[in-house]
Amino acid sequence: MSKKFSKILEDSGIIREQTAPYSQEQNRVAERTNRTIVAQAKATLFAAGLSDGLWGETVHTTIYWKNRSPMSALTKCVTPLEQFS
């Protein structure tokens, strides 16, 4: 929340939208993304017959897949990884 951080965001063209603490309902996009990741990780564990001990690795893998899958919301339907880099 420092002025230096705010300046970096501004210089990068990033618009910061703050929410009240402990009020997840204010950020529906992030909450929906989290639910999608958890659901996909659960489905992957179940389909592969893996134990819950691999939960963390499965979530990392799910996010890896998500970042490398094309999204229509991004310019020219590119992957988030391509858009970021």
C-alpha positions as a LaTeX table, in Angstrom:
\begin{tabular}{lrrr}
\hline
Residue & $x$ (\AA) & $y$ (\AA) & $z$ (\AA) \\
\hline
Met1 & 0.00 & 0.00 & 0.00 \\
Ser2 & 3.02 & 2.24 & $-0.16$ \\
Lys3 & 3.32 & 5.17 & $-2.54$ \\
Lys4 & 6.15 & 3.34 & $-4.30$ \\
Phe5 & 3.92 & 0.32 & $-4.98$ \\
Ser6 & 1.06 & 2.56 & $-6.14$ \\
Lys7 & 3.48 & 4.29 & $-8.53$ \\
Ile8 & 4.62 & 0.93 & $-9.98$ \\
Leu9 & 1.00 & $-0.07$ & $-10.58$ \\
Glu10 & 0.21 & 3.27 & $-12.18$ \\
Asp11 & 3.29 & 3.13 & $-14.44$ \\
Ser12 & 2.31 & $-0.39$ & $-15.53$ \\
Gly13 & $-1.24$ & 0.64 & $-16.34$ \\
Ile14 & $-2.69$ & $-1.55$ & $-13.58$ \\
Ile15 & $-5.85$ & $-0.32$ & $-11.89$ \\
Arg16 & $-5.99$ & $-1.33$ & $-8.23$ \\
Glu17 & $-9.43$ & $-2.01$ & $-6.81$ \\
Gln18 & $-9.39$ & $-2.55$ & $-3.08$ \\
Thr19 & $-12.00$ & $-4.49$ & $-1.14$ \\
Ala20 & $-12.95$ & $-4.47$ & 2.50 \\
Pro21 & $-11.16$ & $-7.09$ & 4.61 \\
Tyr22 & $-12.99$ & $-10.40$ & 5.19 \\
Ser23 & $-15.59$ & $-9.72$ & 2.51 \\
Gln24 & $-14.94$ & $-12.25$ & $-0.24$ \\
Glu25 & $-18.29$ & $-11.52$ & $-1.84$ \\
Gln26 & $-16.86$ & $-8.24$ & $-3.16$ \\
Asn27 & $-14.56$ & $-10.10$ & $-5.55$ \\
Arg28 & $-16.78$ & $-12.54$ & $-7.41$ \\
Val29 & $-14.27$ & $-13.21$ & $-10.20$ \\
Ala30 & $-11.54$ & $-14.36$ & $-7.79$ \\
Glu31 & $-14.00$ & $-16.43$ & $-5.76$ \\
Arg32 & $-15.32$ & $-18.15$ & $-8.88$ \\
Thr33 & $-11.78$ & $-18.86$ & $-10.06$ \\
Asn34 & $-10.90$ & $-20.39$ & $-6.68$ \\
Arg35 & $-14.01$ & $-22.60$ & $-6.76$ \\
Thr36 & $-13.16$ & $-23.74$ & $-10.29$ \\
Ile37 & $-9.58$ & $-24.63$ & $-9.31$ \\
Val38 & $-10.71$ & $-26.57$ & $-6.23$ \\
Ala39 & $-13.36$ & $-28.47$ & $-8.22$ \\
Gln40 & $-10.91$ & $-29.38$ & $-10.97$ \\
Ala41 & $-8.29$ & $-30.51$ & $-8.44$ \\
Lys42 & $-10.86$ & $-32.70$ & $-6.65$ \\
Ala43 & $-11.97$ & $-34.22$ & $-9.95$ \\
Thr44 & $-8.36$ & $-34.90$ & $-10.95$ \\
Leu45 & $-7.58$ & $-36.63$ & $-7.65$ \\
Phe46 & $-10.72$ & $-38.75$ & $-7.92$ \\
Ala47 & $-10.27$ & $-39.67$ & $-11.59$ \\
Ala48 & $-6.64$ & $-40.65$ & $-11.07$ \\
Gly49 & $-7.39$ & $-42.56$ & $-7.87$ \\
Leu50 & $-4.84$ & $-40.51$ & $-5.93$ \\
Ser51 & $-4.76$ & $-39.91$ & $-2.18$ \\
Asp52 & $-5.58$ & $-36.58$ & $-0.56$ \\
Gly53 & $-1.89$ & $-36.30$ & 0.35 \\
Leu54 & $-1.26$ & $-35.10$ & $-3.19$ \\
Trp55 & $-3.75$ & $-32.23$ & $-2.87$ \\
Gly56 & $-1.14$ & $-29.46$ & $-3.02$ \\
Glu57 & 0.59 & $-30.87$ & $-6.08$ \\
Thr58 & $-2.77$ & $-31.38$ & $-7.78$ \\
Val59 & $-3.75$ & $-27.75$ & $-7.18$ \\
His60 & $-0.40$ & $-26.58$ & $-8.61$ \\
Thr61 & $-0.96$ & $-28.80$ & $-11.66$ \\
Thr62 & $-4.50$ & $-27.48$ & $-12.10$ \\
Ile63 & $-3.24$ & $-23.90$ & $-12.10$ \\
Tyr64 & $-0.47$ & $-24.88$ & $-14.54$ \\
Trp65 & $-3.13$ & $-26.24$ & $-16.92$ \\
Lys66 & $-5.34$ & $-23.18$ & $-16.44$ \\
Asn67 & $-2.49$ & $-20.79$ & $-17.28$ \\
Arg68 & $-1.74$ & $-22.71$ & $-20.46$ \\
Ser69 & $-5.31$ & $-23.02$ & $-21.75$ \\
Pro70 & $-6.66$ & $-20.43$ & $-24.20$ \\
Met71 & $-9.20$ & $-17.98$ & $-22.81$ \\
Ser72 & $-11.72$ & $-16.13$ & $-24.95$ \\
Ala73 & $-11.70$ & $-13.23$ & $-22.48$ \\
Leu74 & $-8.11$ & $-12.40$ & $-23.45$ \\
Thr75 & $-7.00$ & $-10.65$ & $-26.62$ \\
Lys76 & $-7.03$ & $-12.99$ & $-29.63$ \\
Cys77 & $-7.95$ & $-15.98$ & $-27.41$ \\
Val78 & $-4.40$ & $-16.52$ & $-26.15$ \\
Thr79 & $-3.32$ & $-18.29$ & $-22.98$ \\
Pro80 & $-2.81$ & $-16.31$ & $-19.76$ \\
Leu81 & 0.89 & $-17.21$ & $-19.93$ \\
Glu82 & 1.18 & $-15.71$ & $-23.44$ \\
Gln83 & $-0.74$ & $-12.59$ & $-22.39$ \\
Phe84 & 1.47 & $-12.08$ & $-19.34$ \\
Ser85 & 4.77 & $-12.57$ & $-21.13$ \\
\hline
\end{tabular}
